[in-house]
Each structure stands twice: as structure tokens, then as C-alpha cells.
Amino acid sequence: MNTPPITTKRERRKEARPGELLDAALALFVEKGFAATRVEEVAARAGVSKGTLFLYFPSKEDLFKAVVRETIAGRFTEWNEELEAFEGSSAELVRYCMQSWWERIGMTAASGITKLVMSEAGMFPEIAAFYQQEVIGPGHDLLKRVLQRGIDRGEFRPMELEYAIYSLIAPMIFLLMWKHSMAPCCPPNQQIDPVGFLDSQVGLLLHGMLARPAADPTETPSRTAAP
């Protein structure tokens, strides 16, 4: 019988370093922002030397990109797969998407990355371009597919997808800004329940505010309508 190789404590520690560095970097980026975070701080929080950090990530920009890929961009594969396999209605899919986003991104430390990018994109165009390519672009494409699914199945009316997706994005952005900027300043009686807020927003998006939405005067009457 072959005896499995013994992994030493030093080897286990080496294998854990990239993940520990990413965790430390995420925490510091969210706490201090990209510009104010120093690689020495990330290394110290992860319990390694700056030289060790540079073995895995040659620059702070590379470290930031790895954090985004690990916590946000890397999830698009699983989200697209879930979209393909989803068997419920498109209304149920919209609700699921919003709830899933909150559980996997919004309520985690990764939610602070969006605020960071919004605050510092002008100073770091390379970071902004990266985020656009890795997160914003794929996110827009995914939401367009969700809405197009509803249109194709006759569950949603035709709409301009380039603009309609922002109706889904806006509540997410609001929650992120509230969580990282407004919530610490609000008294207990003004706090927002994120799950309840998203549920309310989805209801408004799907059903509107009118008790009986008036017919759109620009729409062509159905050929099957009674004369």
C-alpha cells in the first residue's frame, strides 16, 4: 500500500498564502480605498513579507485585479449556468437574480469594491477599464439575457434592453452605497432591511405602481382583439 506524502506545516502555509493575501487585500481595499492601501499593509495583515506578496502579485494593480476576479468576476460562469438551467418564470428569475446577488455579493465584503471603483475610477483609468471589462460588461450581458428571456417567452413586453437593465442595477447600487456610506450614519429606526428592500423593488419593477396600468397609446392593438 502506498503511503500518502506528508504535507509539512511550511508547505500548507505556502499553499494558503494566495488566499490569505486576497482576503487581507479585500479587507484593506474596502476599509481604505485603493490609493490609500499599501502593499506592506496587505502583507502584514496576511502575515507574510512584502517580498512574498510580490512573488504572487507583481503589483498592487495585479493584487486588486485578483481580488475582483476571486470575489465578483469569477461568479459569472456559475450565474450564466444557473440562467440556462432555471425552470421558473422570468418574473421568478428576476427575483432570484436580485436575491442571489445580495447573498453572494451584496452582504459580503466584496460589496465594497463597487464603491471603491466609483470613488477612484477617475484617478486609476486602468482599474476602471479592467472593472468595465471583467464586471460591468458581463453583468450587463447577463441582465439583458434575463430580460430577453422574458420577452421571448411572452412574459415581458418588448423594451429597450440597453436602458431597462439599469432598472435592475439601480436598486443594487443604492444598497451598496447605503451599506457603505449611509447606514453607519442612520439611527436604528431608519435602517433598511436589504432583503425586504429588494423584494419591494422587484415588485415595483414587475407590476408598476398603477392599480391598472393604462394601455400604452404607442402600442399596436393585438390582431386577436375583439372589434
N, C-alpha and C positions, 0 to 999 in steps of 0.2 A: 504494500500500500504506500502510495506517495504521500509524504508529509508536506502539508502546505507551507509555503515560505512564511517565515516570521517577519512581520512588519514592525519595525522599531518605532519607538516614540518619535524619534527625529524624522523618520520617513512620513509618519502620519501627520506630523506638524507641517512638513513641506507641502503635502498634498492639500492641506486645509488652507494654506496661505492665500491663494487667489480669492476664495470665497470670503475669507475674513477681511481681506483688503477691500473688496467690493462693499461689504456691509459697513465697514468703517467709512469708506468714501461716501456712500449714500447718506449716512447719518450726518456727516460734516457738510456735504453739499447742501442738504436741506436746512441745516442749522445756520450756516454762514453764507451760503451762496458759492458760486463757482470762483469768482475773483478772489474772495477772502480766504478760501480754503488753501492751505499749503500742503504739499505732499508730505512734508515732515510730520504734520499733524496726523495725516491718514496713517502713515507708517507707525507712529507711536501708538495710536488707538488700536491698531491691529497687532501691536506687539512685535513688530519687525523693524529692521533698519531701513533707512531711505534707499540704500543700495539694493536691498532685497525687493523693495517695491518696484524699482526701475527694471529689475530682471523680468517682471511680469508685465509691467505697463511702462513703456518708454517715456511717457509724458503725462501731465495732468489731463490733457485733452483725451489721450487714449484711455485713461482711467475713467473719465466721465462717460465716454462712448461705451465702454464695457459695462458700466453701471446701467445705462439706459437699455442696452441690449439684454442684460440679465433680468431687469425688473419690468420692462414695458415692451420693447420691440420684439423680444423673443416670444411673446404671447400670441402674436398674430397668427402663427401657424395653428395653434390649438383653437383659436376663435374661428378661423375660417373653416376648420374641420367640423366644429360644432354647428356652424351655419349650414353646412352641407347635410348634416345628419338630423337637423331639427325637424320634427314632425308636426309641431303645433301650428296654429295660425300665425300670420305675420304680426298681428297685434300682440300675441303672446311672445313672439320672438323679440319685438322691440322692448317689451317689459323685461324679458330675460337678459337682453344685452345690457340694459341700464343697471340692473341689479348685479349682474356678473362683473361689470366694470367696477362698481363700488366695492364688491367683495375682494377683487383681485388687485385693484389699483387704488381706488379712492380711499379706502380705510387703512392702507398700508403707508409706510414711509415713502414709497415711490411717488405718492401723490404730490409731494413737494417739488418734484422735478419740473412739473409744468409751470409752477410759479417761478422757479429759478429761470427757466428759459424765457418766459415772458418778461422778466425783470432785466435779464442780462444779454438777451439776443443781440441788441444793438452794439454792444461792446465786443462781442465774440461772434462774428459772422460765420466762422467755420462751425461753431457749435450750433448756430441757428440752422445752417444748411443741413447739417447732419440730422438734427431733430426733425426737420421737414421731410427728409428722405426716409428716415427709419420709423417715425411715429405718425406724424401728421398725414403724410401721403397714404400709407397703408390704412390708417384709421378712417380717412375719408372714403377710400375704396370699399372698405368693409361695410360702412354705414350705407353707402349707395347700393350695395348688393342687398342689404336688408330691406331697404325701401323698394328697390326694383322687384324683389321677390313678391312683395305685397301688391304691386301694380300688375305684375304678370299673372297673378292668381285672381285678380279682380277684387282684392280685399281693400286696396287703397286706390284712390282716384289718381289720375296722372298728375305729376308735379315736376317742378324743375329741381332735379336732384342736387345740382350744384349748390343750391340755396337751402333746400329742405333739410339737408344733413345738419345744418347749423342749428335747427330747432332741437335736434337731439344733443348736439355738442354743448349748447349754451347752458343747460342745467348742470352738466358735468363741470364746466369751467367755473360756474358760480359756486358749486360745492367746494371745489378745491381752494378758491380764493377765500371763501368763508372759513374753511377749516384752518388755513394757514395764516390768515390776516385778521379776519373779523371775529371769529369765535372767541379768542382769548380776551377780547375787549367787551364782549356781550355779557350781561347779567344772566343768571340761570333761567329767568323767565323768558328770555329772548333766544335761547339756544334752539337750534334746528335739529330735528331727527332726520338724518340723511336718508334713511330708507323710506320714511313717510314722505319726505320732500320729493324723492324720485318717483314714488308711486303717484303722487299728485300731479307731477309734471307729465308723466306718461298718460294719465287720464285726460289731461287738457289737450295734449297733442293728438290723441286718438279721437276724442269726442268734441273738442272745442268747448266754448263757453255758452253758446246759444242752446236754449232748450230744444229748438227745432231749427237747425241751420237752414237759412234761406237758400233757394236754388241759385246757383251761380248764373247770372244773366249771360255770361260769355260761353256757357256750355251748350253744346248742340243737343236738343232733346233726343232721347232714345228712339230708335226706329220701332221698338216694340211698344211704345207708349200708346195709350188709348187716344183716339182722335178727340 
